[in-house]
Amino acid sequence: MKKFRERRSCASVVHKSGFGVPRWFALFVVVAALILTSSLARAQQAGANTAPSGNAQNGKKNFASDGCYECHGFQGQGATQTGAARIGPPQLSLESFISYVRHPTNQMPPYTSKAISDQDLTDIYAYLKSIPLPPKGKDIPLLNK
C-alpha cells in the first residue's frame, strides 16, 4: 500500500497553541508591523529635524527683555559667576526646553505660562538655535601653541 500525504490548505494549519492561523496571514501581519514601525520612526525623525515655528528676532528681544541674558549671557553661552548653563544653541528638543523652563532644576526660577507664553519660549528657542556653535578648542590656533 502506498502511503500518501494528506494535503492541507494554508487555512487549516493549526499551530501548537491551537489557533488555526494561515501562514500567509501571519507573514502579512509581521511585514505590516515592520512597515508601520519604520514609517513611524521616519515620521518622528522628520519631526525632530524640522525647525521650530518660532521667530528668532522676537526670541532675541524676549531673551533680553525677560532677563535670560542676565544668567545665560547674551548668546546663551552660560556664566560661571551665576552657575547658569550654556543654553545656546540648545541640545534639547523644543518640548524639553519648554518643560525645563516651566519646571527647572538647580537655581533657575520656574517660568509659568503666565510669566512667558509657549510662543515666546518657542521664539527664544528659535533664537538660541540660530546661534552658531563655538569653535572646538583644537580649531583655535592660540590654544594650540
ZITA-V763035 format. One record per residue. N is the residue number from 1. RES is the residue in one letter. SS is DSSP state (2 for helix, 1 for strand, 0 for the rest). PSI is psi in radians with two decimals (NA if undefined). OMEGA is omega in whole degrees, 0 to 359 (none if undefined). Layout:
N&RES&SS&PSI&OMEGA, N&RES&SS&PSI&OMEGA
//
This chain:
1&M&0&2.35&179, 2&K&0&2.34&174, 3&K&0&2.45&177, 4&F&0&2.64&180, 5&R&0&2.42&176, 6&E&0&2.22&179, 7&R&0&2.35&177, 8&R&0&2.55&175, 9&S&0&2.80&179, 10&C&2&-0.55&184, 11&A&2&-0.30&184, 12&S&2&0.14&180, 13&V&0&2.21&181, 14&V&1&2.20&179, 15&H&0&2.94&180, 16&K&0&-0.49&180, 17&S&0&-0.21&178, 18&G&0&-0.10&180, 19&F&0&2.38&177, 20&G&1&1.63&182, 21&V&0&2.20&177, 22&P&0&2.49&181, 23&R&2&-0.68&181, 24&W&2&-0.57&180, 25&F&2&-0.74&178, 26&A&2&-0.74&178, 27&L&2&-0.72&178, 28&F&2&-0.77&181, 29&V&2&-0.76&180, 30&V&2&-0.81&180, 31&V&2&-0.75&179, 32&A&2&-0.71&179, 33&A&2&-0.72&178, 34&L&2&-0.76&180, 35&I&2&-0.78&180, 36&L&2&-0.75&180, 37&T&2&-0.78&181, 38&S&2&-0.60&178, 39&S&2&-0.74&178, 40&L&2&-0.72&179, 41&A&2&-0.73&178, 42&R&2&-0.68&180, 43&A&2&-0.71&178, 44&Q&2&-0.71&179, 45&Q&2&-0.75&179, 46&A&2&-0.69&179, 47&G&2&-0.59&180, 48&A&2&-0.48&183, 49&N&2&-0.20&181, 50&T&0&2.56&180, 51&A&0&2.57&178, 52&P&0&2.74&183, 53&S&0&0.44&180, 54&G&0&2.89&179, 55&N&0&1.98&184, 56&A&2&-0.63&180, 57&Q&2&-0.78&176, 58&N&2&-0.67&179, 59&G&2&-0.70&178, 60&K&2&-0.72&177, 61&K&2&-0.79&179, 62&N&2&-0.68&179, 63&F&2&-0.70&179, 64&A&2&-0.82&185, 65&S&2&-0.51&179, 66&D&0&-0.04&175, 67&G&0&0.22&180, 68&C&2&-0.64&183, 69&Y&2&-0.45&183, 70&E&2&-0.60&178, 71&C&2&-0.65&188, 72&H&2&-0.01&182, 73&G&0&2.84&185, 74&F&0&-0.36&180, 75&Q&0&0.32&179, 76&G&0&0.38&185, 77&Q&0&-0.17&181, 78&G&0&2.98&181, 79&A&1&2.32&178, 80&T&0&-0.50&181, 81&Q&0&-0.67&182, 82&T&0&-0.23&184, 83&G&0&0.15&181, 84&A&1&2.43&182, 85&A&0&2.78&171, 86&R&0&2.23&179, 87&I&0&0.01&181, 88&G&0&2.28&344, 89&P&0&2.52&185, 90&P&0&2.51&176, 91&Q&0&-0.09&180, 92&L&0&2.81&172, 93&S&0&2.88&179, 94&L&2&-0.77&181, 95&E&2&-0.73&179, 96&S&2&-0.67&178, 97&F&2&-0.87&180, 98&I&2&-0.74&179, 99&S&2&-0.73&180, 100&Y&2&-0.72&179, 101&V&2&-0.64&179, 102&R&2&-0.61&184, 103&H&0&1.23&185, 104&P&0&2.91&172, 105&T&0&3.09&181, 106&N&0&-2.42&189, 107&Q&0&-0.09&182, 108&M&0&2.31&178, 109&P&0&2.62&178, 110&P&0&2.52&177, 111&Y&0&1.90&180, 112&T&0&2.99&179, 113&S&0&-0.32&175, 114&K&0&-0.57&180, 115&A&0&-0.70&180, 116&I&0&2.26&184, 117&S&0&2.84&176, 118&D&2&-0.62&179, 119&Q&2&-0.71&177, 120&D&2&-0.70&177, 121&L&2&-0.61&177, 122&T&2&-0.67&177, 123&D&2&-0.75&178, 124&I&2&-0.73&178, 125&Y&2&-0.75&178, 126&A&2&-0.70&177, 127&Y&2&-0.83&181, 128&L&2&-0.64&178, 129&K&2&-0.45&181, 130&S&2&-0.22&181, 131&I&0&2.22&180, 132&P&0&2.65&176, 133&L&0&2.56&177, 134&P&0&2.76&179, 135&P&0&2.66&177, 136&K&0&2.65&182, 137&G&2&-0.64&180, 138&K&2&-0.31&180, 139&D&2&0.00&179, 140&I&0&1.92&186, 141&P&2&-0.72&182, 142&L&2&-0.56&180, 143&L&2&-0.22&183, 144&N&2&0.29&179, 145&K&0&NA&none
//
